[in-house]
Amino acid sequence: MKTLSKYKVIGLMSGTSGDGLDIAFCEFEKKEKWTFQILCSETVPFPKKLGKKLKNSHLLNGYRLSLLDVEFGHWMGEQVRNFVQKNELEVEAVASHGHTVFHQPSKKISLQIGNGWALHAACGLPVINDFRMLDVQLGGQGAPLVPIGDKLLFAEYDYCINLGGIANISMEFQGNRIAFDTCPFNLLLNHFAEVCGKSFDKNGKMARKGKLLKKVLRQLNKLPYYRIEGAKSLGREDLDDYLKILEWSEEHKPENVLHTLVIHYIVQITKILRPIPGKKTKVLVTGGGAFNTFFMEKLNDSLDEDMDLIQADPLLINFKEALVFAFLGVLKLRGENNSLSTVTGAFRDNCGGLIHGM
């Protein structure tokens, strides 16, 4: 493909939290550095039946998983087609993260469903997906992938934290971009909110009412994941270790578990955040967890006085991941690396993704 200076691409993000599909129509321009705009966006909730299938996708046999792969790809394509028609857009390509079913890089697998050909056929646009697998085969974690966007689109921030189903952090260290998953986030918070009949703990209200389970906090902080050095990532499969500690008991009421999880997350995230000498250190927080008022207050209270917690625009909070996957698609179209070995632990930087229909 001819290398351009300006691209208009749709990014799709179906996060581990499983609440819906984020669609962001973005414009990127390359001059001395990259600039971007989110021109229009929306989140489409999953239909109840589809959402349930996605949530339980890791339990399906191979045949049913293949059917869901195509069904989900077709559904995403329909949403893209409706989005493009409604907003009268001219789009060069669609870049899709897909829905993660398995993530076990130690076994060389990381599966995101949402079939690229089905998506392409339903929306009629070129589609780029399967961004993780090349990195995994090169010995990497295949995650997180957002840090290339942090490096090239958000360089003014010293730390970029994303609070989705899993929390991850990205930063510059000794001249290289490094990043890793710090701890779970909404996957566990939503799980215990659902015990109370709510899809999520709005503004952290239930967590705020709870009390700290000190023994549970100590057990969580001792989990083996936190002793791993260097590139590392969490998948849904890893949550069993957490759930065993958080098993239901009279003391482990949902509000107490939610409160304790928030404090646990604060402990793990602030272990990494350090002021940068000689400047006000800027910390950008995005992802759905940034709307958890209780967590954000606790995080702000825990930061060094020389650190500035940036209140991101709600548009960026909601759609940063979709924006960055659109950008990963642009880099793929240009044949440029979109996965950093300093982040994932792969033996080289690489240009991941498969292109359908171009």
Order of alpha helices (4+ residues) and beta strands (2+ residues): beta-beta-beta-alpha-alpha-beta-beta-beta-alpha-beta-alpha-alpha-beta-beta-beta-alpha-alpha-alpha-alpha-alpha-beta-alpha-beta-alpha-alpha-beta
